[in-house]
Amino acid sequence: MKRRDFLKAAIGTFAVMALAGSLKATPSSNYVLNETASRILELKREGLGADEIARKLTEEYEVDYQEAYRDVLSFLAEARRLGIA
């Protein structure tokens, strides 16, 4: 995966819907996450923090640590807001 595609891959449809304000979190909500977003949540559920998740992603994708860290923080904040993290 190219570096410039990382944020899109990490958040994908989830971010577009959330940023458009059309996504409402309810206990019965279903979310479709792409591979990278799913991986972030998987690592979070394993007990890893944002720093550790970003380091893992730099090993798995062509992205530098600073970009991965910023994107992980942003994604996790939005996921928490929606009640999925």
N, C-alpha and C positions, 0 to 999 in steps of 0.2 A: 504494500500500500504506500502510495506516495505521501510525503509529509503534508502537502496542501490538502489532501483528502481526509486527514485524520479527524478534524472537528466534524465534518459532514458525516463521516462513518461513525463517530462516537455518539452523535446525537440524532442525526437523520430526521426521520418523520416526527419523532418525539418532540424535538426542539421546534420544528416548524409549527406544529399544532399548539404547543405550549406558548410560543412567542406570539402567535396570532390570537391568543386568549380564548381559543375555542375549546380547550381541553379542561374539563372540570374533574377533579378527583373526588370520587365517591367510593364507598366500600365495594361496590359491584363493578367499578370501572375496569376495563381491560385495556392493556397497553401493548403495542407492538414495538419491540425494540430490535434494532439490528444487532449484528454479532458483537460489535465493540461495546455498545451500551449494555448488552447482556453480560459481557465479560466484566465490565466495571461493577455491575451489581453483584455478580458471582463472587468477585474478589472482596467486595465490601462485606458480603454475608459470611465470608471465611474469616472475617475479623481484621482484614488489612485496612490501614488508613490511607488517606489520599496520597501521601508520599510513596508508600509501598505500591499502591495501585499504579501510579504514574511510572515508577521504575519498571514494573512488570510490563506495562504497555510499550515502553521503549525497547524492551527485548522482543516483543511480539510484532510490533509495527515499526515502520520507518518514520519515527517522530522523535524529536529531541525532548529531553526531560522537561524543560521549562514549559513548552507548549502542552505536553501531556498533562503536567501538573495543573496548569490553568484550566484546561478542558475538563479534567476529572473534578476539580473543585466546583466548576460551573455546573456540570452535569449532576453531581451529587446534591448540590443545593436545590436544583430544580426537582430532582427526584424526591427529595425530602419534602419539598413544598407540596408535591402531588401525593405524598404518602406512600411511595413505592420503595423508599430506601430508609 
